[in-house]
Amino acid sequence: MLASFTGPALTARGEPVRVMINVTGLAELGAIDPAEVDGIGLMRTEFLFQGRDGLPTEEEQYQIYRRMLQWAAGRPVTIRTLDAGGDKPIAGLTPEGDLNPFLGVRGVRLSLRHLDVFGAQLRALARAAVAGNLKVMIPMVTVPEELGQCRALLGQAVDELRREGQDAQMPPLGMMVEVPAAALTIEDFDADFFSIAATT
């Protein structure tokens, strides 16, 4: 259970601290007052794909992302694209019997192999971006070309939606820094923001 605090979050020296929450879906937001947090720091979309008979449609994803942005009421919401694989297998999408699931085909590498699934997610995100302060984050990026592909695909999704007469917007595109190769060459990545993955 979350404790309730009033006033801004401050360090012992009185410096302001932004406090954001991590979520997996809409159900977690019901008991939280958006005025008590500074936004959603991470929405893990892989949980939308698990425990169901089929993959979520573009429309299903759009409705969830839009409602999260509306809940945040202008505060930033960072939504991470599908980070499947490793300890998060998805039936019909992740390879069965992967001998190296944590460093094999997972995260962005998996998404770029399933452009129909990834494209539907990017279209949903581009549509939802109109509703609030959305930031899109790509997981398990290793080389600059992967992020470049994602940026191009997101731009294509925005263009397609507008040609179809739908409202769409290009949100800031960032990446998780969780692969050593990316951390060592970070200046080579065309990212609008970075999220440093820490382990204990």
Salt bridges, closest charged atoms under 4 A:
GLU46 OE2 - ARG80 NH2 2.61
GLU46 OE2 - LYS88 NZ 3.39
GLU58 OE1 - ARG123 NE 2.67
GLU58 OE2 - ARG127 NH1 2.97
GLU59 OE1 - ARG127 NH2 2.89
GLU60 OE1 - ARG52 NH2 3.19
ASP83 OD2 - ARG80 NH2 3.85
ASP83 OD2 - LYS88 NZ 3.05
ASP83 OD1 - ARG106 NH2 3.25
GLU160 OE1 - ARG123 NH1 3.58
GLU164 OE1 - ARG123 NH2 2.90
ASP190 OD2 - ARG151 NE 3.26
ASP192 OD2 - ARG151 NH1 3.50
